[in-house]
Amino acid sequence: MITLIPTRIPEVLLLEPETFGDARGFFLESYNQRALREVTGMELSFVQDNHSRSGHNVLRGLHYQIKQAQGKLVRVVCGKVFDVAVDLRKSSKTLGQWVGVELSEQNNRQLWIPPGFAHGFMVLSEEADFLYKTTDYYAPEYERCVRWNDPDIGIDWPIKSSPHLSGKDAAGSLFSDAELFP
């Protein structure tokens, strides 16, 4: 069973799988296509699984692919992150708005980020293992990046010091210059 927790952008969904635990540990279904369809009404097909490990204060994103747009089902299996989705759909009432949630090994929550959104996360624990399923393949020629601290978006990152960024992420475009989805 999956519990659906709405976010302020209706298409971005926070999902909480049922966890069974005792003194030995726990068990959960991290993905069940039928259960996901029943709770969301969406028929999703995932083609790629990705796994990243990052240290404390690493910030990755805000990434998206302008063609071969990827929907992402993301979760943390070790550690804790602040995960963000930003609406980049020109035709959307929520264009430029963002949703941020904490994903951790303790809460087992997952975030569905539909195609048309930029995605990023910041590691809050000493390190974090971040897993995500995608609905289309990685296509570096279509990859784009919006600056994580763009003032027009105004993400309220839980930052205590300057985050660790890749060169690509530090050089992300401003929202006002970003290629948007129709």
N, C-alpha and C positions, 0 to 999 in steps of 0.2 A: 504494500500500500504506500502511496505517495500523498503527502499533504501539499497542496498548492497554496502558496502565500503570495498574494498580489503585491505588486510594486506600484510606484506612482506612474510608471509608463506601462500600460496594460499588456503590451507584447513581451516585455521582459518579465520572466517568471522565476520566482524563488521556489525551489522544490525541496521538500524534506522527506527522505525515504524513512520508512519505519525501521527502527534499529532494535534488535533483540540482543540483550546483554545479560551477563551474569558474572560470577567470580572468575570464570575462565576467559572472558573477553566479550566479543560481540560478533554479530552477523547482520549484514544488510545486503539487499539487492542494489548494487550501484547503478544498474541499468536494466529496465524491463520495458521493452517496446510497447507491449500491450497495456501495461499499467500507465505509462506515460501518455499514450493515446487516450485512455479512458479519462484521465484527469485534465488533460489539456485540449483534447479534441484534435490534436495535430498528428499527422502521419509523417514521422521524420525518418530519414534514411541517412545514417552516418557512414562516411567513407574513410575516415582517418582518425586515429587516436594519437594524441601528443602528450608528452610528459616533460615537464621542466622542473628543475630544482634551482632555487635561488636563495641567497643569503638575506639576512636582516637588512631592511631598508632598501632593498632592490625594488625599483619600480620599472615595470615593463608596460609599454603601450604609449599611446592609445592606437592600436593597430586595426586595420581592416583591409579588405581586398575590394577594389572598385569594380572589378569583373571577377567572376567565379566567387561571388560573395559567399562567405561562410557563416552559417548558423553554428553556434557553439554551445555545448552543454559542458559546463566547467565545474570542477570540484577540487578540494584540497584533501589529500590523504595523510599528510604529515605537516604540522605547523598551522599557521594562521595568516590569512591575507585579507586586505580590503580590496574587493573586486568591483570594477566599474564598467558600465555600458553607457555609451553616448549615442543618441539618436542622430543619424546623419541622412535621414530621408527628407528630401526637399518637400514632399507632399504631406508630411506628417505634422500634426498639431503640436507634437513634442520635439520638433527639430531643435537640436542644440541642448536639449535637456539630458540629464544623466540620472542614473540609479547607481547607488553604491551600497554594497552589503559585505558583511564579514562572513567569510567561509573558513571553516576550520576542521581539523580532525575531530574536535569535540562535538560540533553541531551537525556534521555530515551533510550539510545543505549543499545544494547544487543551484547554479544559475543558468537559465536558458537565455542566450543572447541571440536574437534572430538576425538573419542577414539584413544589412542596412545600418548596422550599428558598429561603432568603434569599441574596442575592448582593451582594458588594461587592468593591472593589479599591482599592489604594493605589499611586500612581505612585512608582517608585523612581528613574527616570531624569529628565533635565531636562524632558522631556515624553513623552507616550505617546499613540499612536493605538490605540484599543481598538474592536474590531469584534465584534458578536454577532448571531447569528441567533436568532429566537424562534419558539416553536411556537404562540403566540397573540398577538393584537394588544395594544398598550398600552392600558390602561383606567385613567385616572387616578383614577376614583372608587373603584377597588378597590386602589389602591396603598397599601402599608404600608411602614413602616421600623422596623427594630429598631436600637437604639443600637449603634454600632460597637465601643464599649468596654464593653459590658455584662459585669459581673464573673461572672455565672452562665454565660456562654458562654466567656469567657476566651481570646479570640483573641490569639495571640502575634504582633501586628503588628510589622514591622521598623521601628519608629518611633525617630527620633533627636530629633525636636521635635514640637510640637503640629501635627497635620495640618490642612490647609485643608479646611473642611467647608461645605456649603451649610447654610442655616438649617433646612431640612427634615431633613437628616441629623443636625445637632446636636441637634434636638428629637425624635429617634427614641424609640420606646417601649422600656421595659425588656422583656427576654425574659419575665419573669414576668407582664407585662401584655399581651403580644402576642397577636393573633389567630392561632390555629394552624390547620393543615390537619387534616382527619380522620385 
